[in-house]
Amino acid sequence: SFGVVLLELVGGRPAMDAARGTTSIVAWAVPLIGAAREAEVFDPRVAPPRGGAMERAAGRMLGVAARCVSPDEERRPSMGEVVAELQHVLDRVRSPPARWWNMVIGGGLFARRSHPCMGGCAKAGGRNRNHLIHDEPEEASGGSSG
């Protein structure tokens, strides 16, 4: 099921691991998720998200995985529901702070469609008027494009 695949990806272990006996990833992970110990499910080679939106997103994603592998068919979400939930999680994580959002909709931050110097910043003494990392965003001028 999709829930098993998601648990395999997050946990960094196969669905059935002979080295760990007969314990399936579902039997191992779902109790941890149910006990709000999601951080223990993450692959130990990768730091689990901690704090704020990323940690909440990880918890919701693992909650989706746990519902997908529920023995109770009625509790399992449809793939449409899974996609909607994961999209909602992704949207929450990608949501820019209000200040950045105001810059985006004001046209100042992304006035250019591509990086203007394409690696030539060092040749230009490390500064380029349109390079957003080195300089302040341009004033919204009605849509200059490059």
N, CA, C and O atoms as CSV, one atom per row, in Angstrom:
chain,resi,resn,atom,element,x,y,z
A,1,SER,N,N,0.837,-1.191,0.000
A,1,SER,CA,C,0.000,0.000,0.000
A,1,SER,C,C,0.876,1.246,0.000
A,1,SER,O,O,2.070,1.181,0.290
A,2,PHE,N,N,0.271,2.371,-0.326
A,2,PHE,CA,C,1.002,3.635,-0.338
A,2,PHE,C,C,1.571,3.946,1.043
A,2,PHE,O,O,2.674,4.481,1.149
A,3,GLY,N,N,0.837,3.620,2.093
A,3,GLY,CA,C,1.317,3.867,3.451
A,3,GLY,C,C,2.613,3.140,3.742
A,3,GLY,O,O,3.504,3.697,4.383
A,4,VAL,N,N,2.733,1.903,3.281
A,4,VAL,CA,C,3.961,1.133,3.480
A,4,VAL,C,C,5.111,1.803,2.740
A,4,VAL,O,O,6.205,1.944,3.288
A,5,VAL,N,N,4.873,2.213,1.506
A,5,VAL,CA,C,5.915,2.883,0.721
A,5,VAL,C,C,6.362,4.165,1.423
A,5,VAL,O,O,7.559,4.439,1.510
A,6,LEU,N,N,5.422,4.938,1.916
A,6,LEU,CA,C,5.751,6.179,2.617
A,6,LEU,C,C,6.570,5.886,3.876
A,6,LEU,O,O,7.546,6.583,4.156
A,7,LEU,N,N,6.185,4.872,4.627
A,7,LEU,CA,C,6.949,4.495,5.821
A,7,LEU,C,C,8.354,4.016,5.460
A,7,LEU,O,O,9.311,4.307,6.176
A,8,GLU,N,N,8.482,3.284,4.351
A,8,GLU,CA,C,9.805,2.839,3.900
A,8,GLU,C,C,10.688,4.035,3.556
A,8,GLU,O,O,11.864,4.075,3.916
A,9,LEU,N,N,10.110,5.005,2.857
A,9,LEU,CA,C,10.879,6.192,2.470
A,9,LEU,C,C,11.328,6.995,3.681
A,9,LEU,O,O,12.489,7.394,3.771
A,10,VAL,N,N,10.422,7.230,4.602
A,10,VAL,CA,C,10.729,8.037,5.781
A,10,VAL,C,C,11.638,7.280,6.747
A,10,VAL,O,O,12.581,7.850,7.296
A,11,GLY,N,N,11.351,5.996,6.949
A,11,GLY,CA,C,12.101,5.212,7.925
A,11,GLY,C,C,13.432,4.686,7.437
A,11,GLY,O,O,14.284,4.307,8.240
A,12,GLY,N,N,13.622,4.658,6.118
A,12,GLY,CA,C,14.883,4.166,5.577
A,12,GLY,C,C,15.092,2.680,5.800
A,12,GLY,O,O,16.227,2.212,5.889
A,13,ARG,N,N,13.995,1.939,5.891
A,13,ARG,CA,C,14.096,0.494,6.074
A,13,ARG,C,C,13.045,-0.192,5.210
A,13,ARG,O,O,12.037,0.417,4.851
A,14,PRO,N,N,13.281,-1.453,4.878
A,14,PRO,CA,C,12.322,-2.170,4.031
A,14,PRO,C,C,11.049,-2.540,4.791
A,14,PRO,O,O,11.001,-2.480,6.020
A,15,ALA,N,N,10.035,-2.917,4.042
A,15,ALA,CA,C,8.750,-3.300,4.632
A,15,ALA,C,C,8.911,-4.471,5.596
A,15,ALA,O,O,8.295,-4.486,6.661
A,16,MET,N,N,9.717,-5.430,5.236
A,16,MET,CA,C,10.051,-6.566,6.108
A,16,MET,C,C,11.567,-6.614,6.195
A,16,MET,O,O,12.250,-6.636,5.170
A,17,ASP,N,N,12.091,-6.630,7.397
A,17,ASP,CA,C,13.538,-6.600,7.587
A,17,ASP,C,C,13.962,-7.851,8.351
A,17,ASP,O,O,13.732,-7.961,9.555
A,18,ALA,N,N,14.586,-8.794,7.640
A,18,ALA,CA,C,15.005,-10.055,8.255
A,18,ALA,C,C,15.996,-9.823,9.392
A,18,ALA,O,O,16.021,-10.589,10.355
A,19,ALA,N,N,16.804,-8.786,9.292
A,19,ALA,CA,C,17.781,-8.484,10.341
A,19,ALA,C,C,17.098,-8.097,11.650
A,19,ALA,O,O,17.688,-8.237,12.721
A,20,ARG,N,N,15.874,-7.616,11.574
A,20,ARG,CA,C,15.133,-7.215,12.772
A,20,ARG,C,C,14.064,-8.248,13.145
A,20,ARG,O,O,13.136,-7.932,13.889
A,21,GLY,N,N,14.183,-9.441,12.649
A,21,GLY,CA,C,13.190,-10.476,12.941
A,21,GLY,C,C,12.031,-10.378,11.974
A,21,GLY,O,O,12.211,-9.987,10.821
A,22,THR,N,N,10.861,-10.725,12.429
A,22,THR,CA,C,9.691,-10.727,11.553
A,22,THR,C,C,8.876,-9.446,11.660
A,22,THR,O,O,7.778,-9.363,11.109
A,23,THR,N,N,9.394,-8.464,12.353
A,23,THR,CA,C,8.646,-7.226,12.536
A,23,THR,C,C,8.531,-6.472,11.215
A,23,THR,O,O,9.531,-6.163,10.567
A,24,SER,N,N,7.309,-6.189,10.840
A,24,SER,CA,C,7.088,-5.394,9.627
A,24,SER,C,C,7.244,-3.920,9.974
A,24,SER,O,O,7.162,-3.529,11.138
A,25,ILE,N,N,7.466,-3.123,8.959
A,25,ILE,CA,C,7.595,-1.688,9.182
A,25,ILE,C,C,6.307,-1.114,9.769
A,25,ILE,O,O,6.346,-0.161,10.548
A,26,VAL,N,N,5.179,-1.689,9.398
A,26,VAL,CA,C,3.889,-1.225,9.921
A,26,VAL,C,C,3.795,-1.508,11.419
A,26,VAL,O,O,3.421,-0.629,12.196
A,27,ALA,N,N,4.137,-2.739,11.827
A,27,ALA,CA,C,4.066,-3.111,13.244
A,27,ALA,C,C,5.038,-2.295,14.087
A,27,ALA,O,O,4.792,-2.064,15.271
A,28,TRP,N,N,6.128,-1.862,13.491
A,28,TRP,CA,C,7.123,-1.063,14.203
A,28,TRP,C,C,6.732,0.415,14.243
A,28,TRP,O,O,6.788,1.032,15.307
A,29,ALA,N,N,6.338,0.992,13.108
A,29,ALA,CA,C,6.149,2.443,13.001
A,29,ALA,C,C,4.815,2.938,13.541
A,29,ALA,O,O,4.771,3.975,14.203
A,30,VAL,N,N,3.736,2.230,13.277
A,30,VAL,CA,C,2.404,2.732,13.649
A,30,VAL,C,C,2.272,2.971,15.161
A,30,VAL,O,O,1.716,3.998,15.552
A,31,PRO,N,N,2.758,2.070,16.026
A,31,PRO,CA,C,2.678,2.382,17.460
A,31,PRO,C,C,3.474,3.633,17.850
A,31,PRO,O,O,3.051,4.388,18.725
A,32,LEU,N,N,4.616,3.853,17.207
A,32,LEU,CA,C,5.401,5.060,17.487
A,32,LEU,C,C,4.635,6.310,17.061
A,32,LEU,O,O,4.617,7.310,17.778
A,33,ILE,N,N,4.010,6.247,15.902
A,33,ILE,CA,C,3.224,7.383,15.407
A,33,ILE,C,C,2.047,7.634,16.344
A,33,ILE,O,O,1.755,8.782,16.678
A,34,GLY,N,N,1.375,6.579,16.765
A,34,GLY,CA,C,0.230,6.700,17.664
A,34,GLY,C,C,0.602,7.260,19.026
A,34,GLY,O,O,-0.232,7.866,19.699
A,35,ALA,N,N,1.854,7.061,19.435
A,35,ALA,CA,C,2.328,7.552,20.730
A,35,ALA,C,C,3.018,8.912,20.604
A,35,ALA,O,O,3.705,9.344,21.529
A,36,ALA,N,N,2.839,9.586,19.468
A,36,ALA,CA,C,3.447,10.902,19.206
A,36,ALA,C,C,4.969,10.853,19.314
A,36,ALA,O,O,5.599,11.786,19.811
A,37,ARG,N,N,5.550,9.748,18.839
A,37,ARG,CA,C,7.010,9.600,18.827
A,37,ARG,C,C,7.499,9.505,17.382
A,37,ARG,O,O,8.329,8.661,17.045
A,38,GLU,N,N,6.962,10.394,16.533
A,38,GLU,CA,C,7.257,10.369,15.102
A,38,GLU,C,C,8.745,10.474,14.801
A,38,GLU,O,O,9.221,9.865,13.843
A,39,ALA,N,N,9.486,11.233,15.597
A,39,ALA,CA,C,10.914,11.433,15.338
A,39,ALA,C,C,11.666,10.103,15.321
A,39,ALA,O,O,12.687,9.982,14.645
A,40,GLU,N,N,11.174,9.108,16.055
A,40,GLU,CA,C,11.829,7.803,16.104
A,40,GLU,C,C,11.606,6.995,14.833
A,40,GLU,O,O,12.312,6.017,14.587
A,41,VAL,N,N,10.639,7.391,14.033
A,41,VAL,CA,C,10.346,6.678,12.791
A,41,VAL,C,C,11.327,7.083,11.694
A,41,VAL,O,O,11.613,6.284,10.801
A,42,PHE,N,N,11.839,8.294,11.745
A,42,PHE,CA,C,12.712,8.793,10.688
A,42,PHE,C,C,14.013,8.013,10.616
A,42,PHE,O,O,14.554,7.569,11.629
A,43,ASP,N,N,14.496,7.858,9.402
A,43,ASP,CA,C,15.771,7.213,9.135
A,43,ASP,C,C,16.831,7.862,10.026
A,43,ASP,O,O,16.993,9.082,9.984
A,44,PRO,N,N,17.556,7.083,10.829
A,44,PRO,CA,C,18.543,7.676,11.732
A,44,PRO,C,C,19.703,8.354,11.002
A,44,PRO,O,O,20.450,9.124,11.605
A,45,ARG,N,N,19.853,8.071,9.711
A,45,ARG,CA,C,20.911,8.723,8.932
A,45,ARG,C,C,20.523,10.131,8.508
A,45,ARG,O,O,21.353,10.886,8.001
A,46,VAL,N,N,19.249,10.483,8.720
A,46,VAL,CA,C,18.742,11.799,8.329
A,46,VAL,C,C,18.153,12.460,9.568
A,46,VAL,O,O,17.356,11.853,10.283
A,47,ALA,N,N,18.543,13.695,9.819
A,47,ALA,CA,C,18.010,14.407,10.981
A,47,ALA,C,C,16.518,14.654,10.787
A,47,ALA,O,O,16.107,15.193,9.759
A,48,PRO,N,N,15.704,14.262,11.768
A,48,PRO,CA,C,14.266,14.522,11.633
A,48,PRO,C,C,13.969,16.008,11.759
A,48,PRO,O,O,14.700,16.731,12.436
A,49,PRO,N,N,12.916,16.467,11.123
A,49,PRO,CA,C,12.561,17.886,11.252
A,49,PRO,C,C,12.180,18.190,12.693
A,49,PRO,O,O,11.466,17.417,13.332
A,50,ARG,N,N,12.657,19.311,13.197
A,50,ARG,CA,C,12.368,19.688,14.583
A,50,ARG,C,C,11.824,21.101,14.618
A,50,ARG,O,O,12.405,22.021,14.043
A,51,GLY,N,N,10.710,21.260,15.296
A,51,GLY,CA,C,10.153,22.583,15.533
A,51,GLY,C,C,9.370,23.149,14.361
A,51,GLY,O,O,9.700,22.923,13.197
A,52,GLY,N,N,8.351,23.872,14.691
A,52,GLY,CA,C,7.595,24.639,13.720
A,52,GLY,C,C,6.873,23.834,12.669
A,52,GLY,O,O,6.450,22.699,12.891
A,53,ALA,N,N,6.747,24.460,11.515
A,53,ALA,CA,C,5.943,23.912,10.424
A,53,ALA,C,C,6.483,22.585,9.905
A,53,ALA,O,O,5.703,21.698,9.559
A,54,MET,N,N,7.793,22.435,9.846
A,54,MET,CA,C,8.362,21.193,9.310
A,54,MET,C,C,8.039,20.001,10.204
A,54,MET,O,O,7.726,18.919,9.707
A,55,GLU,N,N,8.113,20.191,11.506
A,55,GLU,CA,C,7.807,19.088,12.419
A,55,GLU,C,C,6.325,18.726,12.354
A,55,GLU,O,O,5.968,17.548,12.358
A,56,ARG,N,N,5.466,19.743,12.293
A,56,ARG,CA,C,4.025,19.475,12.163
A,56,ARG,C,C,3.729,18.769,10.841
A,56,ARG,O,O,2.907,17.854,10.789
A,57,ALA,N,N,4.401,19.196,9.778
A,57,ALA,CA,C,4.200,18.577,8.464
A,57,ALA,C,C,4.624,17.112,8.488
A,57,ALA,O,O,3.932,16.255,7.938
A,58,ALA,N,N,5.749,16.826,9.118
A,58,ALA,CA,C,6.222,15.447,9.211
A,58,ALA,C,C,5.228,14.595,9.991
A,58,ALA,O,O,4.948,13.457,9.612
A,59,GLY,N,N,4.697,15.139,11.073
A,59,GLY,CA,C,3.705,14.411,11.865
A,59,GLY,C,C,2.448,14.118,11.073
A,59,GLY,O,O,1.899,13.019,11.155
A,60,ARG,N,N,1.990,15.098,10.307
A,60,ARG,CA,C,0.780,14.895,9.493
A,60,ARG,C,C,1.030,13.872,8.392
A,60,ARG,O,O,0.169,13.045,8.096
A,61,MET,N,N,2.220,13.934,7.783
A,61,MET,CA,C,2.560,12.989,6.728
A,61,MET,C,C,2.582,11.569,7.286
A,61,MET,O,O,2.062,10.648,6.656
A,62,LEU,N,N,3.175,11.388,8.457
A,62,LEU,CA,C,3.206,10.061,9.063
A,62,LEU,C,C,1.816,9.622,9.515
A,62,LEU,O,O,1.507,8.431,9.505
A,63,GLY,N,N,0.983,10.576,9.909
A,63,GLY,CA,C,-0.407,10.254,10.237
A,63,GLY,C,C,-1.149,9.716,9.026
A,63,GLY,O,O,-1.945,8.784,9.141
A,64,VAL,N,N,-0.888,10.304,7.867
A,64,VAL,CA,C,-1.482,9.813,6.615
A,64,VAL,C,C,-1.009,8.385,6.354
A,64,VAL,O,O,-1.806,7.513,6.012
A,65,ALA,N,N,0.293,8.154,6.518
A,65,ALA,CA,C,0.836,6.808,6.297
A,65,ALA,C,C,0.174,5.800,7.234
A,65,ALA,O,O,-0.183,4.700,6.812
A,66,ALA,N,N,0.011,6.173,8.508
A,66,ALA,CA,C,-0.610,5.264,9.482
A,66,ALA,C,C,-2.060,4.963,9.117
A,66,ALA,O,O,-2.511,3.827,9.263
A,67,ARG,N,N,-2.791,5.966,8.643
A,67,ARG,CA,C,-4.180,5.720,8.228
A,67,ARG,C,C,-4.232,4.815,7.000
A,67,ARG,O,O,-5.134,3.987,6.873
A,68,CYS,N,N,-3.266,4.973,6.097
A,68,CYS,CA,C,-3.238,4.144,4.883
A,68,CYS,C,C,-3.044,2.662,5.199
A,68,CYS,O,O,-3.516,1.806,4.452
A,69,VAL,N,N,-2.360,2.354,6.291
A,69,VAL,CA,C,-2.090,0.952,6.628
A,69,VAL,C,C,-3.011,0.428,7.727
A,69,VAL,O,O,-2.775,-0.649,8.275
A,70,SER,N,N,-4.040,1.172,8.043
A,70,SER,CA,C,-4.979,0.757,9.089
A,70,SER,C,C,-5.618,-0.582,8.732
A,70,SER,O,O,-6.014,-0.796,7.586
A,71,PRO,N,N,-5.722,-1.492,9.715
A,71,PRO,CA,C,-6.418,-2.753,9.439
A,71,PRO,C,C,-7.914,-2.548,9.212
A,71,PRO,O,O,-8.581,-3.394,8.617
A,72,ASP,N,N,-8.431,-1.425,9.688
A,72,ASP,CA,C,-9.847,-1.096,9.511
A,72,ASP,C,C,-10.018,-0.380,8.175
A,72,ASP,O,O,-9.619,0.775,8.021
A,73,GLU,N,N,-10.612,-1.077,7.218
A,73,GLU,CA,C,-10.788,-0.525,5.875
A,73,GLU,C,C,-11.477,0.833,5.870
A,73,GLU,O,O,-11.163,1.691,5.045
A,74,GLU,N,N,-12.403,1.025,6.777
A,74,GLU,CA,C,-13.162,2.283,6.845
A,74,GLU,C,C,-12.280,3.476,7.213
A,74,GLU,O,O,-12.599,4.611,6.860
A,75,ARG,N,N,-11.188,3.235,7.911
A,75,ARG,CA,C,-10.289,4.320,8.327
A,75,ARG,C,C,-9.299,4.705,7.230
A,75,ARG,O,O,-8.727,5.794,7.265
A,76,ARG,N,N,-9.093,3.820,6.258
A,76,ARG,CA,C,-8.108,4.093,5.204
A,76,ARG,C,C,-8.626,5.165,4.255
A,76,ARG,O,O,-9.751,5.075,3.765
A,77,PRO,N,N,-7.807,6.175,3.997
A,77,PRO,CA,C,-8.230,7.224,3.066
A,77,PRO,C,C,-8.117,6.751,1.621
A,77,PRO,O,O,-7.343,5.847,1.306
A,78,SER,N,N,-8.892,7.369,0.764
A,78,SER,CA,C,-8.747,7.112,-0.675
A,78,SER,C,C,-7.473,7.817,-1.137
A,78,SER,O,O,-6.945,8.674,-0.428
A,79,MET,N,N,-6.981,7.462,-2.315
A,79,MET,CA,C,-5.784,8.143,-2.825
A,79,MET,C,C,-6.060,9.624,-3.053
A,79,MET,O,O,-5.162,10.451,-2.891
A,80,GLY,N,N,-7.280,9.964,-3.423
A,80,GLY,CA,C,-7.635,11.376,-3.569
A,80,GLY,C,C,-7.493,12.123,-2.257
A,80,GLY,O,O,-6.997,13.249,-2.224
A,81,GLU,N,N,-7.936,11.485,-1.166
A,81,GLU,CA,C,-7.802,12.101,0.161
A,81,GLU,C,C,-6.337,12.200,0.573
A,81,GLU,O,O,-5.923,13.187,1.181
A,82,VAL,N,N,-5.553,11.174,0.240
A,82,VAL,CA,C,-4.121,11.192,0.550
A,82,VAL,C,C,-3.447,12.345,-0.179
A,82,VAL,O,O,-2.696,13.114,0.420
A,83,VAL,N,N,-3.719,12.462,-1.470
A,83,VAL,CA,C,-3.120,13.540,-2.262
A,83,VAL,C,C,-3.519,14.901,-1.699
A,83,VAL,O,O,-2.675,15.786,-1.561
A,84,ALA,N,N,-4.788,15.072,-1.375
A,84,ALA,CA,C,-5.253,16.356,-0.835
A,84,ALA,C,C,-4.557,16.681,0.479
A,84,ALA,O,O,-4.131,17.817,0.688
A,85,GLU,N,N,-4.437,15.707,1.360
A,85,GLU,CA,C,-3.783,15.931,2.659
A,85,GLU,C,C,-2.304,16.261,2.482
A,85,GLU,O,O,-1.798,17.200,3.096
A,86,LEU,N,N,-1.608,15.489,1.643
A,86,LEU,CA,C,-0.185,15.750,1.430
A,86,LEU,C,C,0.032,17.084,0.725
A,86,LEU,O,O,1.012,17.774,1.005
A,87,GLN,N,N,-0.857,17.456,-0.178
A,87,GLN,CA,C,-0.756,18.760,-0.836
A,87,GLN,C,C,-0.948,19.879,0.186
A,87,GLN,O,O,-0.246,20.889,0.146
A,88,HIS,N,N,-1.895,19.695,1.096
A,88,HIS,CA,C,-2.127,20.684,2.152
A,88,HIS,C,C,-0.876,20.828,3.028
A,88,HIS,O,O,-0.482,21.941,3.376
A,89,VAL,N,N,-0.262,19.706,3.377
A,89,VAL,CA,C,0.966,19.734,4.180
A,89,VAL,C,C,2.055,20.481,3.426
A,89,VAL,O,O,2.737,21.333,3.996
A,90,LEU,N,N,2.218,20.167,2.155
A,90,LEU,CA,C,3.236,20.824,1.340
A,90,LEU,C,C,2.978,22.320,1.226
A,90,LEU,O,O,3.907,23.120,1.337
A,91,ASP,N,N,1.741,22.699,1.010
A,91,ASP,CA,C,1.400,24.120,0.908
A,91,ASP,C,C,1.724,24.860,2.193
A,91,ASP,O,O,2.199,25.995,2.148
A,92,ARG,N,N,1.476,24.238,3.337
A,92,ARG,CA,C,1.753,24.883,4.628
A,92,ARG,C,C,3.256,25.076,4.829
A,92,ARG,O,O,3.688,26.098,5.362
A,93,VAL,N,N,4.041,24.103,4.405
A,93,VAL,CA,C,5.492,24.198,4.564
A,93,VAL,C,C,6.069,25.230,3.608
A,93,VAL,O,O,6.984,25.970,3.970
A,94,ARG,N,N,5.541,25.285,2.391
A,94,ARG,CA,C,6.055,26.208,1.389
A,94,ARG,C,C,5.528,27.623,1.558
A,94,ARG,O,O,6.030,28.537,0.903
A,95,SER,N,N,4.550,27.833,2.400
A,95,SER,CA,C,3.933,29.144,2.562
A,95,SER,C,C,4.966,30.155,3.037
A,95,SER,O,O,5.512,30.002,4.130
A,96,PRO,N,N,5.245,31.185,2.241
A,96,PRO,CA,C,6.263,32.162,2.636
A,96,PRO,C,C,5.742,33.074,3.737
A,96,PRO,O,O,4.537,33.306,3.835
A,97,PRO,N,N,6.641,33.591,4.564
A,97,PRO,CA,C,6.206,34.571,5.558
A,97,PRO,C,C,5.553,35.766,4.880
A,97,PRO,O,O,5.825,36.043,3.712
A,98,ALA,N,N,4.707,36.465,5.594
A,98,ALA,CA,C,3.931,37.574,5.028
A,98,ALA,C,C,4.824,38.614,4.365
A,98,ALA,O,O,4.482,39.111,3.292
A,99,ARG,N,N,5.943,38.955,4.964
A,99,ARG,CA,C,6.820,39.972,4.387
A,99,ARG,C,C,7.303,39.553,3.002
A,99,ARG,O,O,7.274,40.348,2.062
A,100,TRP,N,N,7.750,38.299,2.879
A,100,TRP,CA,C,8.196,37.807,1.582
A,100,TRP,C,C,7.041,37.767,0.595
A,100,TRP,O,O,7.205,38.115,-0.574
A,101,TRP,N,N,5.872,37.343,1.065
A,101,TRP,CA,C,4.723,37.265,0.175
A,101,TRP,C,C,4.380,38.638,-0.369
A,101,TRP,O,O,4.066,38.767,-1.552
A,102,ASN,N,N,4.433,39.662,0.461
A,102,ASN,CA,C,4.153,41.020,-0.002
A,102,ASN,C,C,5.160,41.460,-1.054
A,102,ASN,O,O,4.799,42.161,-1.999
A,103,MET,N,N,6.421,41.058,-0.904
A,103,MET,CA,C,7.425,41.392,-1.911
A,103,MET,C,C,7.126,40.677,-3.228
A,103,MET,O,O,7.274,41.250,-4.308
A,104,VAL,N,N,6.703,39.420,-3.122
A,104,VAL,CA,C,6.411,38.637,-4.327
A,104,VAL,C,C,5.248,39.249,-5.084
A,104,VAL,O,O,5.350,39.493,-6.286
A,105,ILE,N,N,4.137,39.502,-4.392
A,105,ILE,CA,C,2.974,40.016,-5.103
A,105,ILE,C,C,3.166,41.457,-5.524
A,105,ILE,O,O,2.484,41.935,-6.431
A,106,GLY,N,N,4.090,42.160,-4.874
A,106,GLY,CA,C,4.389,43.531,-5.272
A,106,GLY,C,C,5.293,43.590,-6.495
A,106,GLY,O,O,5.469,44.661,-7.077
A,107,GLY,N,N,5.863,42.469,-6.891
A,107,GLY,CA,C,6.692,42.423,-8.094
A,107,GLY,C,C,8.149,42.746,-7.856
A,107,GLY,O,O,8.940,42.697,-8.798
A,108,GLY,N,N,8.536,43.073,-6.639
A,108,GLY,CA,C,9.914,43.469,-6.391
A,108,GLY,C,C,10.892,42.322,-6.328
A,108,GLY,O,O,12.014,42.450,-6.818
A,109,LEU,N,N,10.511,41.215,-5.749
A,109,LEU,CA,C,11.458,40.137,-5.531
A,109,LEU,C,C,11.786,39.377,-6.811
A,109,LEU,O,O,12.949,39.066,-7.067
A,110,PHE,N,N,10.782,39.082,-7.602
A,110,PHE,CA,C,11.009,38.284,-8.799
A,110,PHE,C,C,10.783,39.107,-10.060
A,110,PHE,O,O,10.029,38.702,-10.944
A,111,ALA,N,N,11.429,40.250,-10.141
A,111,ALA,CA,C,11.271,41.113,-11.303
A,111,ALA,C,C,11.902,40.480,-12.540
A,111,ALA,O,O,11.475,40.757,-13.660
A,112,ARG,N,N,12.901,39.643,-12.351
A,112,ARG,CA,C,13.557,38.951,-13.466
A,112,ARG,C,C,13.131,37.488,-13.457
A,112,ARG,O,O,12.907,36.908,-12.395
A,113,ARG,N,N,13.020,36.892,-14.646
A,113,ARG,CA,C,12.573,35.501,-14.736
A,113,ARG,C,C,13.708,34.510,-14.514
A,113,ARG,O,O,13.456,33.385,-14.082
A,114,SER,N,N,14.939,34.892,-14.795
A,114,SER,CA,C,16.064,33.985,-14.595
A,114,SER,C,C,17.221,34.770,-14.004
A,114,SER,O,O,17.209,36.001,-13.989
A,115,HIS,N,N,18.196,34.063,-13.528
A,115,HIS,CA,C,19.351,34.695,-12.921
A,115,HIS,C,C,20.088,35.486,-13.991
A,115,HIS,O,O,20.504,34.901,-14.991
A,116,PRO,N,N,20.269,36.803,-13.819
A,116,PRO,CA,C,20.813,37.643,-14.876
A,116,PRO,C,C,22.280,37.403,-15.189
A,116,PRO,O,O,22.691,37.612,-16.331
A,117,CYS,N,N,23.083,36.974,-14.233
A,117,CYS,CA,C,24.507,36.874,-14.536
A,117,CYS,C,C,24.937,35.447,-14.857
A,117,CYS,O,O,26.043,35.240,-15.356
A,118,MET,N,N,24.094,34.470,-14.584
A,118,MET,CA,C,24.346,33.062,-14.912
A,118,MET,C,C,25.796,32.650,-14.629
A,118,MET,O,O,26.482,32.122,-15.505
A,119,GLY,N,N,26.246,32.895,-13.409
A,119,GLY,CA,C,27.584,32.495,-13.006
A,119,GLY,C,C,28.625,33.568,-13.232
A,119,GLY,O,O,29.781,33.367,-12.857
A,120,GLY,N,N,28.280,34.689,-13.822
A,120,GLY,CA,C,29.246,35.738,-14.105
A,120,GLY,C,C,29.404,36.746,-12.987
A,120,GLY,O,O,30.096,37.747,-13.173
A,121,CYS,N,N,28.799,36.530,-11.845
A,121,CYS,CA,C,28.876,37.495,-10.747
A,121,CYS,C,C,30.306,37.682,-10.275
A,121,CYS,O,O,30.723,38.803,-9.985
A,122,ALA,N,N,31.067,36.586,-10.194
A,122,ALA,CA,C,32.444,36.692,-9.716
A,122,ALA,C,C,33.277,37.519,-10.688
A,122,ALA,O,O,34.151,38.274,-10.263
A,123,LYS,N,N,33.020,37.386,-11.985
A,123,LYS,CA,C,33.749,38.151,-12.988
A,123,LYS,C,C,33.431,39.633,-12.885
A,123,LYS,O,O,34.253,40.477,-13.240
A,124,ALA,N,N,32.245,39.946,-12.403
A,124,ALA,CA,C,31.828,41.345,-12.294
A,124,ALA,C,C,32.146,41.900,-10.909
A,124,ALA,O,O,31.493,42.834,-10.442
A,125,GLY,N,N,33.154,41.320,-10.254
A,125,GLY,CA,C,33.536,41.820,-8.949
A,125,GLY,C,C,32.590,41.384,-7.846
A,125,GLY,O,O,32.583,41.978,-6.768
A,126,GLY,N,N,31.792,40.357,-8.096
A,126,GLY,CA,C,30.906,39.825,-7.075
A,126,GLY,C,C,29.626,40.610,-6.900
A,126,GLY,O,O,28.822,40.285,-6.027
A,127,ARG,N,N,29.414,41.640,-7.713
A,127,ARG,CA,C,28.181,42.414,-7.574
A,127,ARG,C,C,27.536,42.592,-8.939
A,127,ARG,O,O,28.203,42.863,-9.937
A,128,ASN,N,N,26.256,42.435,-8.950
A,128,ASN,CA,C,25.488,42.644,-10.160
A,128,ASN,C,C,24.201,43.306,-9.714
A,128,ASN,O,O,23.542,42.829,-8.790
A,129,ARG,N,N,23.841,44.388,-10.357
A,129,ARG,CA,C,22.678,45.162,-9.935
A,129,ARG,C,C,21.409,44.323,-9.827
A,129,ARG,O,O,20.564,44.600,-8.976
A,130,ASN,N,N,21.259,43.312,-10.666
A,130,ASN,CA,C,20.043,42.516,-10.682
A,130,ASN,C,C,20.156,41.212,-9.900
A,130,ASN,O,O,19.196,40.442,-9.845
A,131,HIS,N,N,21.284,40.959,-9.309
A,131,HIS,CA,C,21.485,39.718,-8.571
A,131,HIS,C,C,20.870,39.870,-7.189
A,131,HIS,O,O,21.364,40.650,-6.374
A,132,LEU,N,N,19.802,39.136,-6.917
A,132,LEU,CA,C,19.010,39.342,-5.704
A,132,LEU,C,C,19.748,38.968,-4.433
A,132,LEU,O,O,19.398,39.456,-3.359
A,133,ILE,N,N,20.752,38.121,-4.526
A,133,ILE,CA,C,21.490,37.746,-3.324
A,133,ILE,C,C,22.403,38.887,-2.898
A,133,ILE,O,O,22.561,39.132,-1.702
A,134,HIS,N,N,23.009,39.591,-3.857
A,134,HIS,CA,C,23.942,40.660,-3.532
A,134,HIS,C,C,23.260,41.994,-3.281
A,134,HIS,O,O,23.734,42.789,-2.469
A,135,ASP,N,N,22.159,42.248,-3.963
A,135,ASP,CA,C,21.532,43.558,-3.906
A,135,ASP,C,C,20.130,43.485,-3.347
A,135,ASP,O,O,19.535,42.411,-3.260
A,136,GLU,N,N,19.614,44.624,-2.974
A,136,GLU,CA,C,18.233,44.746,-2.526
A,136,GLU,C,C,17.312,44.518,-3.723
A,136,GLU,O,O,17.714,44.778,-4.857
A,137,PRO,N,N,16.097,44.043,-3.502
A,137,PRO,CA,C,15.150,43.870,-4.617
A,137,PRO,C,C,14.871,45.198,-5.303
A,137,PRO,O,O,14.832,46.254,-4.672
A,138,GLU,N,N,14.677,45.111,-6.619
A,138,GLU,CA,C,14.345,46.315,-7.370
A,138,GLU,C,C,12.982,46.825,-6.963
A,138,GLU,O,O,12.138,46.059,-6.496
A,139,GLU,N,N,12.768,48.095,-7.135
A,139,GLU,CA,C,11.448,48.673,-6.885
A,139,GLU,C,C,10.481,48.115,-7.924
A,139,GLU,O,O,10.866,47.885,-9.070
A,140,ALA,N,N,9.247,47.901,-7.534
A,140,ALA,CA,C,8.233,47.426,-8.481
A,140,ALA,C,C,8.014,48.512,-9.516
A,140,ALA,O,O,7.541,49.603,-9.199
A,141,SER,N,N,8.364,48.201,-10.769
A,141,SER,CA,C,8.282,49.222,-11.805
A,141,SER,C,C,7.300,48.844,-12.891
A,141,SER,O,O,7.351,49.390,-13.994
A,142,GLY,N,N,6.425,47.935,-12.599
A,142,GLY,CA,C,5.430,47.570,-13.603
A,142,GLY,C,C,5.866,46.420,-14.464
A,142,GLY,O,O,5.261,46.177,-15.508
A,143,GLY,N,N,6.918,45.684,-14.058
A,143,GLY,CA,C,7.221,44.435,-14.745
A,143,GLY,C,C,8.372,44.489,-15.706
A,143,GLY,O,O,8.169,44.250,-16.897
A,144,SER,N,N,9.584,44.792,-15.256
A,144,SER,CA,C,10.728,44.638,-16.134
A,144,SER,C,C,11.022,43.158,-16.230
A,144,SER,O,O,10.895,42.440,-15.238
A,145,SER,N,N,11.404,42.692,-17.379
A,145,SER,CA,C,11.716,41.271,-17.538
A,145,SER,C,C,13.023,41.132,-18.276
A,145,SER,O,O,13.434,42.021,-19.021
A,146,GLY,N,N,13.691,39.967,-18.053
A,146,GLY,CA,C,15.003,39.825,-18.630
A,146,GLY,C,C,15.079,38.658,-19.415
A,146,GLY,O,O,16.127,38.369,-19.991
